[in-house]
């Protein structure tokens, strides 16, 4: 069997592909290891940040509700006083 001129070029190109493929596989292993390490470190931090956000949202909602109940000026205070008097008269 005789070798054709293109066979040599094809063989060289295939060898290059094999080298590139090996480097890609090696790089993939390194990337997977880095991903596992990163997940191990970041997952607890991400979970803690998420829990903190939920807690802060609850506190924010509580503050909003309580601030709506607080009198903001003299008219609000007078209205609360009148509502209290009406409530007290109903309880007697």
C-alpha positions in Angstrom: 0.0 0.0 0.0 1.5 3.3 -1.1 1.1 6.5 0.9 -0.5 9.4 -0.8 0.7 13.0 -0.2 -2.5 14.0 1.6 -2.2 11.0 4.0 0.8 12.5 5.7 -1.0 15.9 6.2 -4.1 14.0 7.4 -2.1 12.0 9.9 -0.4 15.2 11.2 -3.8 16.9 11.5 -5.3 13.9 13.4 -2.3 13.9 15.7 -3.0 17.6 16.4 -6.6 16.8 17.1 -5.6 14.1 19.6 -3.3 16.5 21.4 -6.0 19.2 21.5 -8.6 16.6 22.7 -6.2 15.4 25.5 -5.7 19.0 26.6 -9.4 19.6 26.6 -10.1 16.5 28.7 -7.4 17.6 31.2 -8.8 21.1 31.3 -12.3 19.7 31.9 -11.1 17.7 34.9 -9.5 20.8 36.4 -12.7 22.8 35.8 -14.8 20.1 37.4 -12.6 20.1 40.4 -12.7 23.9 40.7 -16.5 23.8 40.4 -16.8 21.3 43.2 -14.4 23.3 45.4 -16.3 26.5 44.6 -19.7 24.9 45.4 -18.4 23.7 48.7 -17.2 27.1 49.7 -20.0 29.2 48.2 -23.1 27.1 48.8 -23.2 27.8 52.6 -22.6 31.5 52.0 -25.3 31.7 49.4 -27.8 29.8 51.7 -26.9 32.2 54.6 -27.4 35.2 52.4 -30.8 33.9 51.2 -31.9 33.2 54.8 -30.8 36.7 55.8 -32.7 38.2 52.9 -35.9 36.4 54.0 -35.4 37.5 57.6 -34.8 41.1 56.5 -38.0 41.1 54.3 -40.0 39.9 57.4 -38.5 42.7 59.5 -39.2 45.2 56.8 -42.9 44.1 56.6 -43.2 44.2 60.3 -41.9 47.8 60.4 -44.3 48.8 57.6 -47.3 47.4 59.5 -46.2 49.0 62.8 -45.4 52.3 61.2 -48.9 52.4 59.7 -50.3 52.2 63.2 -48.2 55.0 64.6 -49.6 58.5 64.6 -47.8 60.8 62.3 -49.2 64.1 63.4 -51.7 65.8 65.8 -54.7 64.9 63.7 -53.7 61.2 63.7 -53.3 61.4 67.5 -56.7 63.0 67.9 -58.3 60.3 65.7 -56.6 57.6 67.8 -57.9 59.3 70.9 -61.5 59.5 69.5 -61.3 55.9 68.4 -60.2 54.8 71.8 -63.0 56.8 73.5 -65.6 55.1 71.2 -64.1 51.7 71.9 -64.1 52.3 75.7 -67.8 53.4 75.6 -68.7 50.3 73.7 -67.0 48.1 76.3 -69.0 49.6 79.2 
